[in-house]
Amino acid sequence: MKLCCAPGWTELFSLLCGLSISGVLAQQSTPSPSAGQVPKLKFRLAGYPRKHNEGRIEVFYNEEWGTICDDDFTLENANVLCRQLGFVSATGWAHSAKYGKGVGRIWLDNVICGGGEKSITDCKTRGWGNSDCTHEEDAGVVCKDERIPGFVEPNTIETEVNQIEEVRLRPVVASAKKRLPVTEGIVEVRYKDGWAQICDEGWNHKNSRVICGMMGFPSERKANKNFYKSVKKRAAKARRRSERSKDRRIKKRATKAKSTGTAGSKDRSVKSPAAKESGKDAGLKDRPKPPPKNKPKEVVKSAKRLYTERQQPNYRIHSVACTGTEVHISVCPFEFYKGNITGVCKGGMPAVASCLAGPLFSSGIGIKKKQPPQPQSQQLIRLKGGAKLGEGRVEVLRKGVWGTVCDDRWNLLAASVVCRELGFGSAKEAPTGARMGQGMGPVHMNEVQCLGTEKSVWNCEYKNITEEDCEHSEDASVRCNTPYMAFETTIRIVGGRTTNEGRVEVKRGNKWGTLCSEGWTTKEAMVACRQLGLGYSLHAVTETWYWDASNVTEMIMSGVKCTGTEMSLSHCQHHGANVNCKKTGSRFAAGVICSETASDLLLHAKLVQETAYIEDRPLHMLYCAAEENCLSSTARNANWPYGHRRLFRFSSQIHNNGRADFRPKAGRHSWVWHECHRHYHSMDIFTHYDILTTNGTKVAEGHKASFCLEDTECQELVSKRYECANFGEQGITVGCWDLYRHDIDCQWIDITDVKPGNYILQVVINPNFEVAESDFTNNAMKCNVKYDGHRIWVHNCHIGDAFSEEANKRFEQYPGQSNNQIL
């Protein structure tokens, strides 16, 4: 029977041997527990930066903690593990050591669960300890923040004992506390229900750089240590004075109690009012005089400016030794004080960090006099498609053309270089797989490898790629640490059916109030949702009568007009303290419905260039087009049905590269039926077509209603969801496109009255911003056009923001072709 119990036999044979070892598969490279014992498994969430319900999943097996590899990992695996941790389910999972690399063994690999298993040991795996992974492939889970009722499993561990999760800068100057962002202060870490300090012995600029990155700042600067030493001395003196004063009060109370007790036993007579008054005067004479108020003014002023702490600093950490490239202090080597911590850090003081804010946050911070404007260098990197400030798809500029970065080997070090280059802090996440939507145009970089000290991502090692190497489904993104600005404290939404919708209220002074909905559009709603931290605006609501109005406040803001990029509604134009609104009732207050995802429409520029031509179309074939205003205004004066109109025709292929389906703003109940073409219009104006002169003057225009917004074709593995036939739902699915062929009505510009010359063709999708998108800057497409009166040439078509500013200027100042040879 010894042979039968060997660990190399199959599960069936092991069962025949009578072993009952829960959760241990037959093929394993580590010794299994002795027969008859059930292995004690524990689970915990670890890593950085994270919340309590997410992290790197670690399992305690065979008296040793280890990780799980992300090979074949799925949401079903995460569901099983989250339940073992005491949560009801999983909402997501993470790969490639998103929460940092673990240490020790990698216990499980190629885990395949169905989702209904009670334990991870019931899932298929390669066996305990049998893995070909490294810790760069450690899996993580994101659990739903809801505990299983009655879950009391004692071996669930949610955080490591020596984990640093929350850090802050506490300013010691009173005025700095009111000014945001806080760029300098004492470094404190969350400890139990309070905050603790770090001993500054061995503290250097590299440690400060890591702290500043976590706080959302791109770099550190030297702090005035002498100033903080003087603060420490004052605090120590204040503590000593407080202790002496406390001792005197205790002695005085004891003496008084003793004398009162003696006198009370001998003399209980009642004194007359005069005697009482006399006693008061005597008492006043015997009291010690207060110290003279002759302190120097600068000392009094300093006392008002500083928070002089009277309690002893609570040191928890010392010997921090960062290299400066870490994204979180918990990755740096450091030590916790153990046991009795009184009297520690005697030769030092609390660690201090001073940071330099990025351009977006540096206005008015520490600027004593107006600086002369500095010449701005050309921007070489940008973020697109992000819902919040400091996040988005990474795009880089090369040879005047913007392109994306492939996510091969994309990690937090490279993402941090990008974030700091843009004026933010270090990266808190380096998303892959086009998590912020797919870009267009070239992919400029692949396998970016940074040390973390580079000033620009262009200084990192990378590979040039070919079309076969990467697709836009592999576009890399970043989520950067940004300074805390407290914007969310001055806005709220109330009355909605969910936490993502409601009537918008803003705080002005100490008063909350609603906003006038006149002029309230998707752009304003985008800013509101961003300020609330709720992502994008799904709808800008102008009538809110159907929401709860039991606690409606009065209207305190009107005339709000935003560009859509502001961080707060207070940064937008508005009427100030004067409210000017025609409809001030609660039902006309502005509201929003926010969403974590949004669509993103782009026009296939190359197809426009390839399909453009001129057609002279007889008037008798244009009655329906005239009814739908698809011809120029001079067509009304034509000799109908004789004659013709000259039409500039082209195809338009509109892709949805976002993260949510593009749906018309209006529901089917309000779509308009057009008898002539026999179809429904779900949007009155879906695209604008314009012919412009080189100085921007419009000489011809056209527009296209959404005759039929549907999925014409889709990417591989993406299914069509929208079809117009039989009054079907209209929209464009993520990963699909809608094709308007050049030969359908209104897919043209009437150029009958246009003179020969050089022009610009401009096509704008969703021109009135009726439907929310993650990025409106890429909705326009431009081409150079040469028209000689008989033929037309279209070239250099590109998305509006695809070129650098310099290249765009060259495009707009294009002198035109001297001949028909277009290269």
GUROFI-697148 format. One record per residue (C-alpha): residue in one letter; x, y, z. Coordinates in steps of 0.05 Angstrom, whole numbers, padded with zeros to 5 digits, always signed. Layout:
AXYZ ...
***
This chain:
M+00000+00000+00000 K+00060+00046+00005 L+00064+00047-00070 C-00008+00065-00076 C+00001+00126-00032 A+00058+00157-00072 P+00043+00228-00095 G+00056+00213-00169 W-00005+00168-00178 T-00070+00191-00210 E-00130+00217-00172 L-00170+00153-00183 F-00115+00110-00155 S-00107+00157-00096 L-00181+00151-00081 L-00175+00076-00084 C-00120+00082-00032 G-00171+00112+00014 L-00138+00180+00021 S-00185+00237+00038 I-00143+00299+00024 S-00189+00357+00007 G-00163+00403-00046 V-00098+00366-00064 L-00093+00339-00135 A-00054+00277-00152 Q+00002+00309-00192 Q+00041+00354-00145 S+00113+00372-00137 T+00110+00386-00063 P+00100+00336-00007 S+00026+00327+00010 P+00003+00326+00082 S+00005+00260+00116 A-00052+00212+00106 G-00115+00227+00144 Q-00100+00302+00150 V-00140+00356+00113 P-00093+00411+00089 K-00107+00477+00124 L-00118+00530+00071 K-00120+00604+00085 F-00132+00661+00036 R-00114+00734+00037 L-00114+00796-00007 A-00047+00832-00012 G-00010+00882-00054 Y-00014+00956-00070 P-00049+01002-00083 R-00116+00972-00069 K-00180+00974-00029 H-00200+00923+00024 N-00241+00882-00026 E-00187+00874-00080 G-00115+00853-00086 R-00066+00799-00104 I-00096+00732-00083 E-00050+00692-00037 V-00062+00622-00009 F-00031+00590+00053 Y-00016+00517+00038 N+00032+00469+00069 E+00052+00521+00122 E+00074+00571+00069 W+00042+00631+00034 G+00042+00633-00042 T+00008+00663-00102 I-00035+00639-00161 C-00012+00647-00234 D-00057+00685-00282 D-00053+00632-00338 D-00124+00611-00357 F-00151+00655-00301 T-00224+00676-00310 L-00280+00712-00273 E-00306+00643-00252 N-00241+00631-00215 A-00248+00699-00182 N-00319+00683-00160 V-00297+00620-00124 L-00238+00655-00090 C-00280+00716-00069 R-00331+00670-00036 Q-00275+00636+00002 L-00253+00705+00025 G-00324+00718+00051 F-00350+00762-00005 V-00413+00746-00044 S-00381+00747-00113 A-00328+00777-00157 T-00334+00838-00202 G-00268+00830-00237 W-00198+00801-00237 A-00128+00826-00253 H-00069+00796-00289 S+00006+00810-00295 A+00017+00827-00222 K-00026+00889-00223 Y-00022+00892-00147 G+00052+00880-00145 K+00094+00817-00148 G+00087+00768-00091 V+00143+00728-00058 G+00152+00654-00044 R+00118+00597-00079 I+00069+00601-00137 W+00022+00548-00112 L-00029+00542-00169 D-00026+00549-00244 N-00076+00539-00301 V-00135+00541-00253 I-00201+00527-00288 C-00265+00535-00248 G-00338+00531-00269 G-00357+00585-00219 G-00401+00542-00174 E-00346+00506-00135 K-00344+00513-00060 S-00268+00515-00058 I-00211+00528-00106 T-00189+00457-00091 D-00250+00432-00130 C-00225+00466-00193 K-00178+00437-00245 T-00105+00456-00237 R-00035+00431-00253 G-00027+00411-00180 W+00001+00446-00119 G+00068+00478-00133 N+00070+00456-00206 S+00078+00520-00245 D+00120+00550-00301 C+00102+00622-00282 T+00140+00679-00250 H+00113+00729-00200 E+00103+00778-00257 E+00041+00735-00273 D+00009+00737-00204 A-00066+00739-00207 G-00111+00787-00169 V-00185+00791-00155 V-00236+00847-00146 C-00292+00824-00101 K-00361+00856-00094 D-00360+00897-00030 E-00414+00856+00003 R-00401+00802+00055 I-00434+00734+00057 P-00484+00737+00114 G-00458+00700+00175 F-00390+00688+00144 V-00343+00675+00203 E-00287+00635+00170 P-00228+00649+00216 N-00174+00639+00164 T-00195+00695+00118 I-00143+00749+00119 E-00158+00814+00082 T-00095+00854+00094 E-00024+00840+00112 V-00002+00862+00182 N+00057+00902+00155 Q+00021+00933+00096 I+00020+01008+00083 E-00043+01025+00045 E-00057+01099+00057 V-00008+01157+00060 R-00019+01232+00068 L+00020+01297+00073 R-00001+01337+00134 P+00017+01410+00129 V+00042+01445+00192 V+00028+01515+00166 A-00044+01537+00178 S-00051+01573+00111 A-00027+01511+00074 K-00084+01469+00102 K-00135+01513+00067 R-00097+01515+00001 L-00103+01455-00046 P-00066+01416-00068 V-00022+01403-00007 T+00049+01401-00035 E+00089+01398+00029 G+00082+01369+00098 I+00097+01313+00147 V+00090+01244+00116 E+00039+01202+00154 V+00014+01131+00144 R-00053+01104+00165 Y-00048+01063+00229 K-00110+01032+00260 D-00159+01089+00267 G-00108+01144+00265 W-00044+01167+00232 A+00029+01153+00249 Q+00094+01185+00228 I+00158+01159+00195 C+00225+01170+00229 D+00269+01211+00182 E+00334+01176+00198 G+00362+01158+00130 W+00306+01195+00094 N+00327+01223+00027 H+00301+01254-00038 K+00288+01185-00068 N+00238+01170-00013 S+00206+01239-00023 R+00201+01225-00098 V+00160+01162-00085 I+00114+01199-00036 C+00105+01258-00084 G+00087+01208-00140 M+00034+01177-00095 M+00006+01246-00080 G-00001+01262-00154 F+00062+01305-00164 P+00114+01292-00218 S+00176+01309-00177 E+00203+01327-00108 R+00241+01388-00083 K+00285+01401-00023 A+00247+01418+00041 N+00270+01469+00091 K+00290+01422+00146 N+00311+01477+00194 F+00240+01503+00193 Y+00213+01435+00215 K+00266+01429+00268 S+00243+01495+00298 V+00172+01470+00295 K+00194+01407+00332 K+00228+01449+00386 R+00166+01493+00395 A+00122+01431+00399 A+00168+01401+00452 K+00167+01465+00493 A+00091+01468+00487 R+00085+01396+00511 R+00130+01411+00571 R+00090+01473+00589 S+00026+01433+00583 E+00053+01378+00628 R+00076+01428+00681 S+00009+01464+00678 K-00026+01398+00685 D+00016+01380+00746 R+00001+01447+00778 R-00074+01438+00767 I-00072+01369+00797 K-00034+01394+00859 K-00080+01453+00866 R-00142+01409+00863 A-00112+01361+00914 T-00095+01419+00962 K-00163+01450+00953 A-00198+01384+00966 K-00157+01373+01029 S-00170+01444+01057 T-00244+01441+01038 G-00251+01375+01074 T-00219+01403+01138 A-00256+01469+01138 G-00322+01436+01122 S-00319+01394+01185 K-00306+01454+01231 D-00343+01514+01200 R-00409+01507+01164 S-00434+01579+01175 V-00465+01617+01118 K-00427+01680+01098 S-00463+01745+01082 P-00460+01773+01011 A-00411+01826+01034 A-00366+01774+01063 K-00370+01734+00999 E-00350+01795+00959 S-00293+01809+01007 G-00271+01737+00999 K-00271+01743+00924 D-00227+01804+00927 A-00179+01770+00974 G-00176+01711+00928 L-00160+01755+00869 K-00104+01788+00908 D-00073+01721+00926 R-00075+01693+00854 P-00011+01695+00815 K-00009+01749+00762 P-00012+01728+00690 P+00053+01733+00651 P+00064+01801+00618 K+00041+01805+00546 N+00107+01827+00518 K+00124+01769+00472 P+00156+01788+00406 K+00107+01797+00350 E+00141+01745+00306 V+00133+01692+00361 V+00058+01707+00367 K+00051+01707+00292 S+00089+01642+00286 A+00045+01610+00340 K-00016+01629+00300 R+00013+01601+00235 L+00036+01534+00262 Y-00001+01474+00288 T+00042+01461+00350 E+00028+01389+00367 R+00025+01376+00441 Q+00024+01300+00438 Q+00085+01259+00426 P+00095+01237+00353 N+00071+01166+00340 Y+00127+01134+00300 R+00112+01067+00267 I+00162+01062+00209 H+00236+01075+00201 S+00294+01059+00155 V+00256+01072+00090 A+00303+01060+00031 C+00268+01073-00036 T+00305+01075-00102 G+00258+01130-00127 T+00225+01090-00182 E+00173+01054-00139 V+00100+01072-00150 H+00082+01061-00076 I+00121+01065-00012 S+00098+00995+00008 V+00145+00968-00046 C+00206+01002-00014 P+00248+00968+00039 F+00228+00993+00108 E+00220+00969+00180 F+00164+00974+00231 Y+00179+00991+00303 K+00163+00932+00347 G+00143+00927+00420 N+00148+00988+00464 I+00158+01047+00416 T+00167+01102+00468 G+00232+01139+00460 V+00244+01117+00388 C+00273+01162+00334 K+00309+01204+00387 G+00361+01229+00338 G+00309+01246+00285 M+00242+01277+00272 P+00180+01262+00229 A+00198+01252+00155 V+00179+01311+00111 A+00166+01313+00036 S+00161+01374-00009 C+00134+01366-00080 L+00131+01404-00144 A+00061+01407-00174 G+00049+01396-00248 P+00026+01452-00295 L-00048+01438-00285 F-00043+01446-00209 S+00014+01496-00200 S-00025+01560-00211 G-00017+01604-00150 I+00022+01553-00108 G+00082+01585-00076 I+00088+01638-00131 K+00111+01703-00099 K+00117+01745-00162 K+00092+01738-00233 Q+00139+01696-00274 P+00153+01714-00347 P+00118+01666-00395 Q+00162+01608-00415 P+00163+01584-00488 Q+00124+01520-00492 S+00157+01460-00523 Q+00118+01416-00570 Q+00075+01364-00535 L+00100+01294-00551 I+00051+01253-00511 R-00023+01257-00492 L-00080+01216-00461 K-00145+01202-00498 G-00211+01170-00479 G-00205+01172-00403 A-00265+01187-00359 K-00224+01221-00305 L-00166+01269-00302 G-00099+01232-00308 E-00124+01171-00344 G-00131+01150-00416 R-00102+01115-00477 V-00029+01134-00487 E-00015+01168-00553 V+00054+01194-00576 L+00075+01242-00631 R+00123+01219-00684 K+00141+01256-00747 G+00080+01302-00738 V+00030+01244-00732 W-00002+01218-00668 G-00002+01143-00656 T-00013+01093-00600 V+00032+01048-00558 C+00027+00972-00561 D+00016+00938-00493 D+00069+00884-00501 R+00110+00885-00436 W+00073+00948-00414 N+00081+00957-00339 L+00077+01007-00282 L+00147+01033-00292 A+00133+01054-00363 A+00064+01081-00344 S+00096+01122-00288 V+00145+01155-00336 V+00085+01174-00380 C+00046+01201-00320 R+00104+01243-00294 E+00118+01270-00364 L+00046+01294-00367 G+00052+01330-00300 F+00017+01278-00256 G+00046+01231-00203 S+00066+01159-00210 A+00019+01108-00243 K-00030+01070-00201 E-00049+01024-00259 A-00023+01006-00328 P-00084+00979-00365 T-00074+00937-00428 G-00119+00911-00483 A-00148+00978-00504 R-00183+00987-00437 M-00192+01061-00453 G-00217+01048-00524 Q-00181+01035-00589 G-00141+01089-00624 M-00135+01102-00699 G-00075+01112-00743 P-00005+01083-00733 V+00022+01044-00672 H+00088+01079-00659 M+00119+01039-00601 N+00122+00968-00576 E+00155+00932-00517 V+00169+00996-00481 Q+00219+00983-00424 C+00234+01040-00376 L+00279+01044-00315 G+00232+01094-00282 T+00282+01152-00281 E+00270+01176-00353 K+00243+01246-00366 S+00203+01221-00426 V+00177+01155-00452 W+00217+01169-00515 N+00280+01160-00472 C+00259+01088-00455 E+00279+01028-00495 Y+00226+01007-00545 K+00217+00971-00611 N+00192+00998-00677 I+00135+00955-00701 T+00102+00931-00764 E+00028+00922-00777 E+00034+00848-00761 D+00062+00861-00691 C+00005+00898-00659 E-00067+00919-00670 H-00106+00974-00637 S-00140+00922-00593 E-00073+00922-00557 D-00068+00997-00543 A-00036+01013-00476 S-00066+01060-00425 V-00050+01092-00358 R-00085+01113-00294 C-00042+01165-00258 N-00043+01190-00186 T-00070+01261-00186 P-00069+01313-00130 Y-00129+01316-00084 M-00169+01379-00100 A-00234+01366-00062 F-00276+01382-00123 E-00326+01328-00104 T-00343+01364-00039 T-00378+01421-00075 I-00426+01380-00118 R-00478+01326-00106 I-00536+01293-00142 V-00602+01281-00107 G-00670+01251-00122 G-00647+01199-00173 R-00666+01126-00176 T-00593+01103-00171 T-00528+01132-00145 N-00508+01149-00216 E-00565+01197-00232 G-00602+01256-00202 R-00613+01330-00198 V-00547+01368-00195 E-00535+01412-00134 V-00473+01454-00122 K-00447+01487-00059 R-00433+01562-00059 G-00408+01586+00008 N-00447+01546+00059 K-00509+01540+00015 W-00530+01483-00031 G-00574+01496-00091 T-00596+01472-00160 L-00574+01494-00230 C-00616+01525-00285 S-00625+01475-00342 E-00626+01528-00398 G-00567+01513-00442 W-00551+01449-00403 T-00519+01402-00453 T-00476+01340-00455 K-00413+01382-00446 E-00436+01411-00380 A-00462+01343-00357 M-00394+01313-00374 V-00360+01362-00327 A-00411+01347-00272 C-00401+01272-00277 R-00325+01280-00278 Q-00328+01324-00216 L-00372+01273-00181 G-00323+01217-00199 L-00377+01179-00236 G-00345+01174-00305 Y-00380+01201-00367 S-00448+01234-00377 L-00498+01187-00409 H-00553+01240-00412 A-00558+01314-00397 V-00627+01319-00365 T-00664+01386-00371 E-00730+01365-00340 T-00726+01328-00273 W-00799+01325-00253 Y-00798+01249-00250 W-00745+01248-00195 D-00759+01255-00120 A-00771+01329-00104 S-00785+01324-00030 N-00721+01361-00010 V-00709+01407-00069 T-00665+01468-00055 E-00671+01535-00089 M-00635+01552-00154 I-00568+01586-00143 M-00531+01580-00210 S-00550+01594-00282 G-00517+01606-00349 V-00468+01548-00342 K-00428+01538-00405 C-00369+01490-00408 T-00320+01466-00461 G-00325+01396-00432 T-00253+01390-00407 E-00260+01428-00341 M-00247+01394-00274 S-00305+01429-00239 L-00369+01466-00257 S-00340+01527-00221 H-00287+01530-00275 C-00341+01539-00329 Q-00373+01604-00350 H-00436+01622-00310 H-00476+01682-00288 G-00442+01687-00220 A-00483+01708-00160 N-00541+01732-00204 V-00589+01677-00225 N-00621+01690-00292 C-00667+01633-00310 K-00735+01635-00344 K-00758+01570-00312 T-00737+01567-00240 G-00783+01511-00218 S-00754+01447-00190 R-00777+01407-00250 F-00731+01449-00295 A-00668+01440-00253 A-00608+01409-00289 G-00595+01335-00278 V-00547+01281-00302 I-00545+01206-00314 C-00473+01184-00309 S-00438+01121-00334 E-00370+01089-00326 T-00365+01076-00401 A-00382+01114-00465 S-00380+01105-00540 D-00328+01137-00585 L-00343+01148-00659 L-00290+01156-00712 L-00295+01164-00787 H-00254+01120-00833 A-00216+01177-00868 K-00182+01134-00921 L-00249+01108-00947 V-00274+01180-00959 Q-00212+01193-01000 E-00220+01129-01041 T-00294+01137-01058 A-00301+01211-01074 Y-00330+01231-01142 I-00378+01280-01176 E-00448+01264-01202 D-00495+01309-01241 R-00563+01284-01217 P-00629+01303-01252 L-00677+01344-01210 H-00735+01296-01221 M-00695+01244-01180 L-00684+01292-01121 Y-00754+01305-01095 C-00744+01263-01032 A-00675+01293-01020 A-00704+01364-01026 E-00758+01346-00976 E-00704+01326-00926 N-00663+01390-00939 C-00605+01353-00970 L-00594+01405-01025 S-00568+01475-01022 S-00616+01533-01013 T-00611+01555-01086 A-00644+01489-01107 R-00711+01520-01088 N-00704+01568-01146 A-00687+01514-01197 N-00733+01497-01256 W-00762+01433-01226 P-00764+01378-01252 Y-00716+01400-01307 G-00642+01411-01300 H-00594+01378-01251 R-00553+01389-01188 R-00479+01374-01182 L-00466+01329-01123 F-00400+01313-01089 R-00409+01241-01066 F-00368+01196-01020 S-00378+01138-00972 S-00372+01145-00897 Q-00355+01087-00852 I-00366+01105-00778 H-00332+01061-00726 N-00349+01055-00652 N-00281+01047-00618 G-00307+01064-00548 R-00328+01020-00490 A-00404+01028-00496 D-00454+01022-00553 F-00473+01086-00589 R-00548+01095-00582 P-00593+01152-00606 K-00613+01201-00552 A-00687+01193-00568 G-00725+01128-00557 R-00764+01093-00611 H-00829+01127-00589 S-00802+01194-00613 W-00769+01173-00678 V-00796+01210-00740 W-00824+01171-00799 H-00807+01198-00868 E-00856+01173-00919 C-00814+01193-00979 H-00755+01149-00962 R-00798+01103-00919 H-00753+01101-00858 Y-00747+01128-00787 H-00699+01183-00766 S-00671+01168-00697 M-00628+01232-00699 D-00645+01294-00739 I-00572+01310-00753 F-00521+01255-00748 T-00466+01285-00790 H-00448+01353-00820 Y-00413+01357-00888 D-00379+01423-00905 I-00336+01451-00961 L-00291+01506-00933 T-00242+01554-00965 T-00171+01552-00939 N-00187+01610-00893 G-00246+01572-00863 T-00304+01605-00900 K-00362+01556-00914 V-00381+01554-00988 A-00425+01491-00988 E-00456+01447-00935 G-00496+01384-00926 H-00522+01343-00869 K-00542+01271-00857 A-00597+01248-00811 S-00590+01178-00782 F-00633+01145-00835 C-00614+01078-00807 L-00562+01073-00752 E-00541+00999-00751 D-00483+00950-00750 T-00462+00940-00822 E-00400+00899-00805 C-00362+00881-00741 Q-00293+00860-00720 E-00277+00787-00712 L-00314+00754-00653 V-00361+00814-00646 S-00435+00801-00661 K-00483+00851-00693 R-00536+00878-00645 Y-00572+00933-00684 E-00612+00928-00748 C-00663+00977-00775 A-00708+00928-00811 N-00778+00920-00782 F-00772+00980-00737 G-00713+00949-00702 E-00667+00981-00651 Q-00616+01031-00679 G-00545+01039-00655 I-00472+01020-00667 T-00442+00964-00624 V-00372+00970-00596 G-00324+00940-00647 C-00373+00950-00705 W-00385+01004-00758 D-00442+01034-00797 L-00430+01044-00872 Y-00466+01098-00911 R-00450+01082-00983 H-00436+01137-01033 D-00497+01118-01075 I-00552+01130-01023 D-00592+01194-01017 C-00562+01253-00979 Q-00493+01221-00977 W-00466+01282-01013 I-00453+01356-01014 D-00490+01399-01065 I-00432+01438-01099 T-00473+01465-01158 D-00455+01537-01138 V-00382+01524-01119 K-00329+01555-01163 P-00266+01517-01184 G-00210+01522-01133 N-00175+01489-01074 Y-00218+01474-01013 I-00223+01434-00949 L-00275+01380-00939 Q-00297+01374-00866 V-00342+01319-00839 V-00365+01322-00767 I-00400+01264-00732 N-00450+01277-00676 P-00439+01352-00686 N-00489+01376-00634 F-00461+01329-00580 E-00529+01298-00572 V-00500+01231-00552 A-00444+01225-00500 E-00376+01201-00524 S-00310+01190-00488 D-00275+01236-00537 F-00306+01290-00580 T-00240+01316-00607 N-00235+01259-00658 N-00305+01269-00687 A-00282+01314-00744 M-00246+01292-00808 K-00213+01338-00858 C-00187+01330-00929 N-00154+01374-00981 V-00198+01381-01043 K-00182+01407-01113 Y-00241+01422-01158 D-00229+01444-01231 G-00303+01452-01250 H-00308+01383-01281 R-00269+01335-01236 I-00251+01332-01163 W-00190+01305-01126 V-00190+01289-01052 H-00126+01275-01013 N-00092+01281-00946 C-00155+01259-00908 H-00144+01252-00833 I-00180+01254-00766 G-00181+01325-00739 D-00132+01313-00682 A-00087+01262-00717 F-00032+01313-00733 S+00013+01357-00692 E-00005+01431-00686 E+00050+01448-00735 A+00025+01397-00786 N-00046+01422-00777 K-00023+01493-00792 R+00010+01469-00856 F-00054+01433-00875 E-00098+01494-00863 Q-00049+01540-00900 Y-00044+01492-00959 P-00035+01535-01022 G-00069+01484-01067 Q-00047+01443-01126 S-00017+01475-01187 N-00033+01413-01227 N-00071+01348-01221 Q-00011+01306-01199 I-00028+01290-01127 L+00025+01248-01092 
***
